[in-house]
Amino acid sequence: MKSLSTLSLKWSPQEFLLLDQTLLPKKEIWIKIENLDQMIEAIKSLRVRGAPLIGVSACLYIAYQALRGQDLKSLVRDAQLLKEARPTAVNLMNNIDQLLTRFSTNEDVATEAIRIFNEDQKLCDDMSTLGAELIQNGDNILTHCNTGSLATAGAGTALGVIKKAHQQGKKIQVFVDETRPLLQGARLTAWELAKEKIPFTLITDSMAAFLMRQGKVSKAFVGCDRIATNGDFANKIGTYSVAALCHLHKIPFYVVGPRTTVDPKCQSGNNIPIEERVSNEVTGFHSSSESLTWAPENTKVYNPSFDVTPNEYVTAWILDHKIITHKNLGDLC
């Protein structure tokens, strides 16, 4: 079996490493994943994150254990437990279900996991190429959360589109929402854009409306964690606000995601489970090296990780095989 490597993971039959995204951009620390508890903790703590990358990483973990000789019954059990680690991100369920169809030999399991990895890279390339057609020279693009190579096995979803447009020589400026939880825009998207030398400006989530009012935003591109068959979709908390503001200001709002993010069993956003996170992410800032609390002790907190954007606020859905609009919404599945 060949070794695999991306910005976010390093995999071989002998070793499986993940870049700890909770420490970025200050530290680039790789963590070794050797058992199921470590893999589940990495997903739940957002050490590995992004709907496509979570699905790919979970499959590669199962492949790693398969090649180490774990029996098929135990592999199936672990795969089912991994599916429960992130209930909103449907790629995890879809990818694991794909993997489960190949549980005849350990070698087949590993082969299928590598195929899923390669598929995600191609899906990213295809989405990026299609989406870049919608970006014009001189566009000011607003994006939310992190949707690049830290969230996928390839170039990314929404950020992949932006990277492709930049590579094509288009002069663009990106406004990056800081994005809660864990400021994934400020820490991760800014880090990726700086590496690509793409001009960007960081803003707080609450500044987007003012920028739109000033005419500084041409288009918005965001990723997604689950798309319902009617086009409603879940994404990082604050995406609904961006979509509603774009609708108010008549700014095109695009959703970028692979077919693995479409849930054919989910008829609308009302059926998407929304995860909640711990309160101290809102009451202060906490990391392995420092801690600061600014809210009064025992403050009640509501901290959902995601929100759901209704389809009427979406200009188009950019998938890997085509661009979907309201005229051909039935082609989502």
Backbone hydrogen bonds, N-H to C=O, Kabsch-Sander energy under -0.5 kcal/mol:
donor,donor_aa,acceptor,acceptor_aa,energy
4,L,11,W,-3.2
6,T,9,L,-2.8
10,K,17,L,-2.5
11,W,4,L,-3.0
12,S,15,E,-2.4
15,E,12,S,-0.6
17,L,10,K,-3.3
18,L,31,I,-2.3
19,L,8,S,-2.8
20,D,18,L,-0.5
20,D,29,I,-3.0
21,Q,19,L,-1.0
21,Q,47,R,-2.2
23,L,20,D,-1.3
24,L,21,Q,-0.5
26,K,23,L,-0.6
27,K,23,L,-2.0
29,I,27,K,-0.7
31,I,18,L,-3.1
33,I,16,F,-2.8
34,E,32,K,-0.6
39,M,35,N,-1.8
40,I,36,L,-2.7
41,E,37,D,-2.5
42,A,38,Q,-2.2
43,I,39,M,-1.7
44,K,40,I,-2.7
45,S,41,E,-2.5
46,L,43,I,-0.9
47,R,42,A,-1.6
48,V,42,A,-1.9
49,R,150,L,-0.6
53,L,151,A,-2.3
54,I,50,G,-2.7
55,G,51,A,-1.7
56,V,52,P,-2.4
57,S,53,L,-3.0
58,A,54,I,-2.3
59,C,55,G,-1.8
60,L,56,V,-2.4
61,Y,57,S,-2.2
62,I,58,A,-1.9
63,A,59,C,-2.3
64,Y,60,L,-2.6
65,Q,61,Y,-2.2
66,A,62,I,-2.3
67,L,63,A,-2.4
68,R,64,Y,-0.8
69,G,66,A,-1.4
70,Q,65,Q,-2.3
75,L,71,D,-2.0
76,V,72,L,-2.4
77,R,73,K,-1.9
78,D,74,S,-2.6
79,A,75,L,-2.5
80,Q,76,V,-2.1
81,L,77,R,-1.9
82,L,78,D,-2.3
83,K,79,A,-1.5
84,E,80,Q,-0.6
84,E,81,L,-0.9
85,A,82,L,-1.7
90,V,88,T,-0.9
90,V,225,D,-1.9
91,N,225,D,-0.5
92,L,89,A,-0.8
93,M,89,A,-0.6
94,N,90,V,-2.8
95,N,91,N,-3.2
96,I,92,L,-2.0
97,D,93,M,-2.5
98,Q,94,N,-2.0
99,L,95,N,-2.2
100,L,96,I,-2.5
101,T,97,D,-0.9
101,T,98,Q,-0.6
102,R,99,L,-2.0
103,F,100,L,-1.2
104,S,102,R,-2.2
104,S,105,T,-0.5
105,T,102,R,-0.7
109,V,105,T,-1.8
110,A,106,N,-1.9
111,T,107,E,-2.3
112,E,108,D,-2.4
113,A,109,V,-2.1
114,I,110,A,-2.1
115,R,111,T,-1.8
116,I,112,E,-2.3
117,F,113,A,-2.1
118,N,114,I,-2.6
119,E,115,R,-2.6
120,D,116,I,-2.1
121,Q,117,F,-1.6
122,K,118,N,-1.9
123,L,119,E,-2.8
124,C,120,D,-2.3
125,D,121,Q,-1.9
126,D,122,K,-2.7
127,M,123,L,-2.7
128,S,124,C,-2.6
129,T,125,D,-2.1
130,L,126,D,-2.2
131,G,127,M,-3.0
132,A,128,S,-2.0
133,E,129,T,-0.6
133,E,130,L,-1.0
134,L,131,G,-1.9
135,I,132,A,-1.4
138,G,171,K,-2.7
139,D,136,Q,-2.0
141,I,139,D,-0.6
141,I,173,Q,-3.0
142,L,219,K,-2.6
143,T,175,F,-2.4
144,H,221,F,-0.6
151,A,148,G,-1.6
152,T,148,G,-0.6
157,T,147,T,-2.7
159,L,147,T,-0.7
160,G,147,T,-0.7
161,V,157,T,-1.8
162,I,158,A,-1.7
163,K,159,L,-2.7
164,K,160,G,-2.3
165,A,161,V,-2.2
166,H,162,I,-2.1
167,Q,163,K,-2.6
168,Q,164,K,-1.6
169,G,166,H,-1.7
170,K,165,A,-1.9
172,I,170,K,-0.9
173,Q,139,D,-1.9
174,V,199,P,-1.8
175,F,141,I,-3.5
176,V,174,V,-0.6
176,V,201,T,-2.8
177,D,143,T,-2.2
177,D,175,F,-0.6
178,E,203,I,-1.6
184,Q,179,T,-1.2
184,Q,181,P,-0.7
185,G,178,E,-2.2
186,A,178,E,-1.7
187,R,183,L,-2.6
188,L,184,Q,-1.3
189,T,184,Q,-1.6
190,A,185,G,-2.1
192,E,188,L,-2.4
193,L,189,T,-2.8
194,A,190,A,-2.2
195,K,191,W,-1.8
196,E,192,E,-1.8
197,K,193,L,-0.7
197,K,194,A,-0.8
198,I,193,L,-2.3
201,T,174,V,-2.7
203,I,176,V,-2.8
207,M,204,T,-1.8
208,A,205,D,-0.9
211,L,207,M,-1.9
212,M,208,A,-2.3
213,R,209,A,-2.5
214,Q,210,F,-1.7
215,G,212,M,-1.5
216,K,211,L,-2.6
218,S,140,N,-3.1
218,S,216,K,-0.5
219,K,140,N,-1.4
220,A,252,P,-2.1
221,F,142,L,-2.2
222,V,254,Y,-2.2
225,D,234,A,-3.2
226,R,234,A,-1.2
227,I,261,T,-2.6
228,A,232,D,-3.0
229,T,266,C,-3.0
231,G,228,A,-1.9
233,F,309,T,-1.9
234,A,226,R,-2.6
235,N,307,D,-2.0
237,I,305,S,-2.7
239,T,236,K,-1.9
242,V,238,G,-1.8
243,A,239,T,-2.6
244,A,240,Y,-2.6
245,L,241,S,-2.3
246,C,242,V,-2.5
247,H,243,A,-2.4
248,L,244,A,-2.2
249,H,245,L,-2.3
250,K,246,C,-0.6
250,K,247,H,-0.8
251,I,246,C,-2.7
254,Y,220,A,-3.0
255,V,316,A,-2.1
256,V,222,V,-2.6
257,G,318,I,-2.2
261,T,258,P,-2.1
262,V,259,R,-1.4
263,D,227,I,-3.0
266,C,263,D,-1.9
267,Q,265,K,-0.7
271,N,268,S,-1.8
272,I,269,G,-1.6
275,E,273,P,-0.5
277,R,303,N,-2.9
281,E,278,V,-1.0
282,V,279,S,-2.1
283,T,279,S,-1.8
284,G,280,N,-0.9
285,F,292,L,-3.4
287,S,290,E,-3.1
292,L,285,F,-3.4
294,W,283,T,-2.6
295,A,283,T,-2.0
299,T,296,P,-1.4
305,S,275,E,-3.1
306,F,275,E,-0.6
307,D,235,N,-2.3
309,T,233,F,-2.9
313,Y,310,P,-1.8
314,V,311,N,-1.9
315,T,253,F,-2.8
316,A,253,F,-1.1
317,W,324,I,-2.8
318,I,255,V,-3.9
318,I,316,A,-0.6
319,L,317,W,-0.9
319,L,322,K,-2.0
324,I,317,W,-3.3
324,I,322,K,-0.6
328,N,325,T,-0.8
329,L,326,H,-0.7
331,D,328,N,-2.2
332,L,329,L,-1.8
333,C,330,G,-0.7
